Structure formats: C-alpha cells, structure tokens
Amino acid sequence: GLGWRAHRFGARTGYCLRPELPRTAREAHASLDPLFADARRMYFANRGVWDAISSAGPHPGFSHEAGDIDVYLGVLGDFLDEMCAR
C-alpha cells in the first residue's frame, strides 16, 4: 500500500520512493529522499544490519545465508511498520 517500490538491477538493489521506476538519472535523483535513507540506515544499524550505500537497498553476497535475509526482511518490516504508524 506504499506509493513506492524496491527494485533490482543485476546484483544492486534499492528503493524508489515513487510509484514508477525511474528511466533517467534525473528521475532517479528525484526518487531519492536523503532523510528517509538516513533514517533507514540508522534504524538498521542500531539493529545490527549495515547498508553500505545510503541510496541502495540490501546487497546480499555469497557469504550471506537464508537467515541473514530473514533478519534483514524482519528489520525492514519493523521499520516500515514504525514509519507508516506516524
């Protein structure tokens, strides 16, 4: 029910804070919200999950296991619940 979406391009993922995925660099820049990204990264870091790039989403690698993905999705769910409750 949120007006934005997550996306994936190869191994890179991220969040687009608009209903449609951007098609140009200008649209991509307009879809970013630095305050949202900072709040998300801080929320995650305080729960033991580190996102290295502020405008990106999760970047699972070969060293991650299914449980690591479950932790990320759980923290993401908690974050979204708190953000939507405001």
DSSP file (Angstrom, degrees, kcal/mol; ACC not computed):
  #  RESIDUE AA STRUCTURE BP1 BP2  ACC     N-H-->O    O-->H-N    N-H-->O    O-->H-N    TCO  KAPPA ALPHA  PHI   PSI    X-CA   Y-CA   Z-CA
    1    1 A G              0   0    0      0, 0.0     2,-0.2     0, 0.0     0, 0.0   0.000 360.0 360.0 360.0   2.0    0.0    0.0    0.0
    2    2 A L        -     0   0    0      2,-0.2     2,-0.0     1,-0.1    82,-0.0  -0.558 360.0-124.9 -83.8 152.9    3.0    2.3   -0.1
    3    3 A G  S    S+     0   0    0     -2,-0.2     2,-0.3    14,-0.1    17,-0.1  -0.025  87.4  56.7 -86.7  32.1    3.5    4.7   -3.0
    4    4 A W        -     0   0    0     15,-0.1     2,-0.3    13,-0.1    13,-0.2  -0.885  65.8-148.4-149.6 179.6    7.0    3.4   -3.8
    5    5 A R  E     -A   16   0A   0     11,-2.6    11,-3.3    13,-0.4     2,-0.3  -0.964  17.2-115.7-151.2 162.7    8.8    0.2   -4.6
    6    6 A A  E     -A   15   0A   0     -2,-0.3     2,-0.3     9,-0.2     9,-0.2  -0.727  35.6-168.5 -96.3 153.9   12.0   -1.7   -4.3
    7    7 A H  E     -A   14   0A   0      7,-2.3     7,-1.7    -2,-0.3     2,-0.4  -0.918  14.2-148.7-140.8 166.9   14.0   -2.6   -7.4
    8    8 A R  E     -A   13   0A   0     -2,-0.3     2,-0.4     5,-0.2     5,-0.2  -1.000   9.8-179.3-139.7 136.1   16.8   -4.7   -8.5
    9    9 A F  E >  S-A   12   0A   0      3,-3.2     3,-1.9    -2,-0.4     2,-0.3  -0.871  71.8 -54.1-134.4  99.8   19.4   -4.1  -11.3
   10   10 A G  T 3  S-     0   0    0     -2,-0.4    -1,-0.0     1,-0.3     0, 0.0  -0.535 122.2 -19.1  64.7-128.7   21.7   -7.1  -11.5
   11   11 A A  T 3  S+     0   0    0     -2,-0.3     2,-0.3    -3,-0.1    -1,-0.3   0.571 121.8  93.7 -85.4  -9.2   23.2   -7.5   -8.0
   12   12 A R  E <   -A    9   0A   0     -3,-1.9    -3,-3.2    47,-0.1     2,-0.3  -0.632  51.9-178.8 -88.6 142.4   22.3   -4.0   -7.0
   13   13 A T  E     +A    8   0A   0     -2,-0.3    44,-2.0    -5,-0.2     2,-0.3  -0.867   8.2 152.9-129.8 166.1   19.0   -3.2   -5.2
   14   14 A G  E     -AB   7  56A   0     -7,-1.7    -7,-2.3    42,-0.3     2,-0.4  -0.979  39.2 -92.1-173.3-176.6   17.4    0.0   -3.9
   15   15 A Y  E     -A    6   0A   0     40,-0.8     2,-0.6    -2,-0.3    -9,-0.2  -0.958  21.0-161.5-118.7 132.7   14.3    1.8   -3.1
   16   16 A C  E     -A    5   0A   0    -11,-3.3   -11,-2.6    -2,-0.4     2,-0.6  -0.965   9.5-154.5-112.5 114.9   12.4    4.1   -5.4
   17   17 A L  S    S+     0   0    0     14,-1.7   -13,-0.1    -2,-0.6   -14,-0.1  -0.077  71.2  73.4 -87.6  37.9   10.2    6.4   -3.5
   18   18 A R  S    S-     0   0    0     -2,-0.6   -13,-0.4   -13,-0.2    -2,-0.1  -0.933  90.5-111.3-139.4 161.7    7.8    6.9   -6.3
   19   19 A P  S    S+     0   0    0      0, 0.0     2,-0.4     0, 0.0   -15,-0.1   0.829 100.9  50.9 -67.1 -30.8    5.2    4.5   -7.9
   20   20 A E  S    S-     0   0    0    -17,-0.1   -15,-0.1   -15,-0.0    -2,-0.1  -0.850  91.0-111.0-111.3 144.5    7.1    4.1  -11.1
   21   21 A L        -     0   0    0     -2,-0.4     7,-0.1     1,-0.1     6,-0.0  -0.445  43.0-103.6 -68.2 142.9   10.8    3.1  -11.5
   22   22 A P        -     0   0    0      0, 0.0    -1,-0.1     0, 0.0     3,-0.1  -0.317  27.4-169.7 -68.0 150.9   12.9    5.9  -12.9
   23   23 A R  S    S+     0   0    0      1,-0.1     2,-0.3    -3,-0.1    -2,-0.0   0.486  70.5  38.5-115.4 -10.5   14.0    5.8  -16.5
   24   24 A T  S  > S-     0   0    0      1,-0.1     4,-2.4     0, 0.0     5,-0.2  -0.886  85.5-108.9-135.0 166.0   16.6    8.7  -16.4
   25   25 A A  H  > S+     0   0    0     -2,-0.3     4,-2.7     1,-0.2     5,-0.2   0.884 119.9  54.3 -62.0 -38.3   19.2    9.9  -14.0
   26   26 A R  H  > S+     0   0    0      1,-0.2     4,-2.1     2,-0.2    -1,-0.2   0.921 109.9  45.8 -62.9 -43.8   17.0   13.0  -13.3
   27   27 A E  H  > S+     0   0    0      2,-0.2     4,-1.2     1,-0.2    -1,-0.2   0.890 112.0  52.2 -65.5 -39.0   14.1   10.8  -12.4
   28   28 A A  H  < S+     0   0    0     -4,-2.4     3,-0.5     1,-0.2     4,-0.3   0.925 109.9  48.3 -63.1 -44.3   16.3    8.6  -10.2
   29   29 A H  H >< S+     0   0    0     -4,-2.7     3,-1.4     1,-0.2    -1,-0.2   0.901 109.8  52.6 -63.0 -40.3   17.6   11.6   -8.3
   30   30 A A  H 3< S+     0   0    0     -4,-2.1    -1,-0.2     1,-0.3    -2,-0.2   0.743 102.7  59.9 -67.3 -22.4   14.1   12.8   -7.8
   31   31 A S  T 3< S+     0   0    0     -4,-1.2   -14,-1.7    -3,-0.5     2,-0.3   0.515  89.5  92.0 -85.2  -4.0   13.0    9.5   -6.4
   32   32 A L    <   -     0   0    0     -3,-1.4   -16,-0.1    -4,-0.3    23,-0.1  -0.644  52.9-168.5 -92.6 148.2   15.6    9.7   -3.5
   33   33 A D     >  -     0   0    0     -2,-0.3     4,-2.6     1,-0.1     3,-0.3  -0.890   6.8-162.7-133.3 102.9   14.9   11.1   -0.1
   34   34 A P  H  > S+     0   0    0      0, 0.0     4,-2.7     0, 0.0     5,-0.2   0.843  91.3  52.6 -57.2 -36.5   18.1   11.6    1.9
   35   35 A L  H  > S+     0   0    0      2,-0.2     4,-2.4     1,-0.2     5,-0.2   0.909 110.8  47.1 -66.5 -40.9   16.2   11.9    5.2
   36   36 A F  H  > S+     0   0    0     -3,-0.3     4,-2.7     2,-0.2     5,-0.2   0.937 113.6  48.4 -63.2 -46.0   14.4    8.6    4.6
   37   37 A A  H  X S+     0   0    0     -4,-2.6     4,-2.7     1,-0.2    -2,-0.2   0.914 113.2  47.2 -62.2 -43.6   17.7    6.9    3.6
   38   38 A D  H  X S+     0   0    0     -4,-2.7     4,-2.4    -5,-0.2     5,-0.2   0.915 113.0  48.5 -65.0 -42.3   19.5    8.2    6.7
   39   39 A A  H  X S+     0   0    0     -4,-2.4     4,-2.6    -5,-0.2    -2,-0.2   0.916 113.4  47.7 -63.5 -42.8   16.6    7.2    9.0
   40   40 A R  H  X S+     0   0    0     -4,-2.7     4,-2.7     2,-0.2     5,-0.2   0.944 112.7  47.6 -63.6 -47.9   16.5    3.7    7.4
   41   41 A R  H  X S+     0   0    0     -4,-2.7     4,-2.8     1,-0.2    -2,-0.2   0.901 114.4  46.6 -62.0 -41.1   20.3    3.2    7.6
   42   42 A M  H  X S+     0   0    0     -4,-2.4     4,-2.3     2,-0.2    -1,-0.2   0.920 112.4  50.3 -67.0 -43.5   20.4    4.4   11.3
   43   43 A Y  H  < S+     0   0    0     -4,-2.6     4,-0.3    -5,-0.2    -2,-0.2   0.936 115.2  43.4 -58.3 -47.5   17.4    2.2   12.2
   44   44 A F  H ><>S+     0   0    0     -4,-2.7     5,-2.6     1,-0.2     3,-1.7   0.926 111.8  52.6 -65.7 -45.5   19.0   -0.8   10.6
   45   45 A A  H ><5S+     0   0    0     -4,-2.8     3,-1.6     1,-0.3    -1,-0.2   0.875 104.4  56.7 -60.4 -37.6   22.5   -0.1   12.0
   46   46 A N  T 3<5S+     0   0    0     -4,-2.3    -1,-0.3     1,-0.3    -2,-0.2   0.584 109.2  48.0 -70.1  -8.0   21.0    0.1   15.5
   47   47 A R  T < 5S-     0   0    0     -3,-1.7    -1,-0.3    -4,-0.3    -2,-0.2   0.134 127.1 -96.2-117.1  16.7   19.7   -3.4   14.9
   48   48 A G  T < 5S+     0   0    0     -3,-1.6     2,-0.5     1,-0.2    -3,-0.2   0.621  87.8 118.4  84.7  14.0   22.9   -4.9   13.6
   49   49 A V      < -     0   0    0     -5,-2.6     2,-0.5    -6,-0.1    -2,-0.2  -0.964  45.5-160.4-117.3 124.4   22.3   -4.6    9.9
   50   50 A W        -     0   0    0     -2,-0.5     2,-0.6    -3,-0.1    -8,-0.1  -0.908   9.5-168.7-110.3 124.0   24.6   -2.4    7.8
   51   51 A D        -     0   0    0     -2,-0.5    -6,-0.1   -10,-0.2    -2,-0.0  -0.955   9.2-161.0-104.8 116.1   23.7   -1.0    4.4
   52   52 A A  S    S+     0   0    0     -2,-0.6     2,-0.5     5,-0.1    -1,-0.1   0.809  74.9  52.0 -71.5 -31.3   26.9    0.4    2.9
   53   53 A I  S >  S-     0   0    0      4,-0.3     3,-1.4     1,-0.1    -1,-0.1  -0.929  73.5-147.6-114.0 123.6   25.3    2.7    0.4
   54   54 A S  T 3  S+     0   0    0     -2,-0.5    -1,-0.1     1,-0.3   -13,-0.1   0.826  97.4  43.7 -62.7 -33.8   22.7    5.1    1.6
   55   55 A S  T 3  S+     0   0    0    -41,-0.1   -40,-0.8   -23,-0.1    -1,-0.3   0.475 105.2  79.9 -90.5  -0.2   20.6    5.1   -1.6
   56   56 A A  B <   -B   14   0A   0     -3,-1.4   -42,-0.3   -42,-0.2     3,-0.1  -0.526  67.1-139.2-102.1 168.7   20.8    1.4   -2.1
   57   57 A G        -     0   0    0    -44,-2.0    -4,-0.3     1,-0.3   -44,-0.2  -0.118  57.9 -29.2-103.7-153.1   18.9   -1.5   -0.5
   58   58 A P        -     0   0    0      0, 0.0    -1,-0.3     0, 0.0   -45,-0.2  -0.260  47.4-161.8 -64.9 149.0   20.3   -4.8    0.6
   59   59 A H        -     0   0    0    -47,-0.1     2,-0.1    -3,-0.1   -47,-0.1  -0.687  12.7-166.0-130.4  78.8   23.3   -6.3   -1.2
   60   60 A P        -     0   0    0      0, 0.0     2,-0.2     0, 0.0     0, 0.0  -0.386   9.5-173.4 -68.6 143.3   23.3  -10.0   -0.4
   61   61 A G    >   -     0   0    0     -2,-0.1     3,-1.4     4,-0.1    -2,-0.0  -0.627  43.0 -83.8-124.8-175.4   26.5  -11.8   -1.2
   62   62 A F  T 3  S+     0   0    0      1,-0.3    -1,-0.0    -2,-0.2     0, 0.0   0.756 123.3  59.4 -64.8 -24.5   27.8  -15.3   -1.2
   63   63 A S  T 3  S+     0   0    0      2,-0.1    -1,-0.3     0, 0.0     2,-0.2   0.617  86.9  95.5 -81.9 -10.4   28.6  -15.2    2.5
   64   64 A H    <   -     0   0    0     -3,-1.4     2,-0.2     4,-0.0     0, 0.0  -0.551  60.3-156.6 -82.1 146.0   25.0  -14.5    3.4
   65   65 A E    >>  -     0   0    0     -2,-0.2     4,-1.5     1,-0.0     3,-0.8  -0.670  35.9 -96.3-112.5 171.0   22.7  -17.3    4.4
   66   66 A A  H 3> S+     0   0    0      1,-0.3     4,-2.2    -2,-0.2     5,-0.1   0.862 124.0  57.8 -56.4 -37.0   19.0  -17.5    4.3
   67   67 A G  H 3> S+     0   0    0      1,-0.2     4,-2.2     2,-0.2    -1,-0.3   0.847 101.6  55.3 -62.9 -34.2   18.8  -16.5    8.0
   68   68 A D  H <> S+     0   0    0     -3,-0.8     4,-2.2     2,-0.2    -1,-0.2   0.899 108.3  48.2 -64.5 -40.3   20.7  -13.3    7.2
   69   69 A I  H  X S+     0   0    0     -4,-1.5     4,-2.8     2,-0.2     5,-0.2   0.902 109.6  52.9 -66.0 -40.9   18.0  -12.4    4.6
   70   70 A D  H  X S+     0   0    0     -4,-2.2     4,-2.2     2,-0.2    -2,-0.2   0.900 108.4  50.3 -61.3 -41.0   15.3  -13.2    7.1
   71   71 A V  H  X S+     0   0    0     -4,-2.2     4,-2.6     2,-0.2     5,-0.2   0.943 111.3  48.7 -61.8 -47.4   16.9  -10.8    9.6
   72   72 A Y  H  X S+     0   0    0     -4,-2.2     4,-2.8     1,-0.2    -2,-0.2   0.939 112.7  46.9 -58.1 -49.2   17.0   -8.1    7.0
   73   73 A L  H  X S+     0   0    0     -4,-2.8     4,-2.5     1,-0.2    -1,-0.2   0.858 111.3  52.4 -64.3 -34.7   13.4   -8.5    6.0
   74   74 A G  H  X S+     0   0    0     -4,-2.2     4,-2.2    -5,-0.2    -1,-0.2   0.925 111.8  44.9 -65.3 -44.7   12.3   -8.6    9.6
   75   75 A V  H  X S+     0   0    0     -4,-2.6     4,-2.7     2,-0.2    -2,-0.2   0.903 113.0  51.9 -65.5 -40.8   14.1   -5.3   10.4
   76   76 A L  H  X S+     0   0    0     -4,-2.8     4,-2.8    -5,-0.2     5,-0.2   0.923 109.3  50.0 -60.6 -44.2   12.7   -3.8    7.2
   77   77 A G  H  X S+     0   0    0     -4,-2.5     4,-2.3     2,-0.2    -2,-0.2   0.913 111.9  47.5 -60.5 -43.3    9.2   -4.9    8.2
   78   78 A D  H  X S+     0   0    0     -4,-2.2     4,-2.3     2,-0.2    -2,-0.2   0.918 112.3  50.2 -63.4 -43.5    9.6   -3.3   11.6
   79   79 A F  H  X S+     0   0    0     -4,-2.7     4,-2.7     1,-0.2    -2,-0.2   0.936 112.2  46.1 -60.5 -47.9   11.0   -0.1   10.1
   80   80 A L  H  X S+     0   0    0     -4,-2.8     4,-2.6     1,-0.2     5,-0.2   0.891 110.3  53.9 -65.1 -38.9    8.1    0.2    7.7
   81   81 A D  H  X S+     0   0    0     -4,-2.3     4,-1.2    -5,-0.2    -1,-0.2   0.927 112.6  44.0 -59.6 -44.0    5.6   -0.5   10.4
   82   82 A E  H  < S+     0   0    0     -4,-2.3     4,-0.5     1,-0.2    -2,-0.2   0.902 114.2  49.3 -69.4 -39.5    7.0    2.3   12.5
   83   83 A M  H >< S+     0   0    0     -4,-2.7     3,-0.8     1,-0.2    -2,-0.2   0.890 112.9  46.9 -66.8 -37.9    7.3    4.7    9.6
   84   84 A C  H 3< S+     0   0    0     -4,-2.6    -1,-0.2     1,-0.2    -2,-0.2   0.702 102.9  64.0 -77.8 -18.9    3.7    4.0    8.5
   85   85 A A  T 3<        0   0    0     -4,-1.2    -1,-0.2     1,-0.2    -2,-0.2   0.621 360.0 360.0 -78.1 -11.9    2.3    4.4   12.0
   86   86 A R    <         0   0    0     -3,-0.8    -1,-0.2    -4,-0.5    -2,-0.1   0.449 360.0 360.0 -89.6 360.0    3.4    8.1   12.1
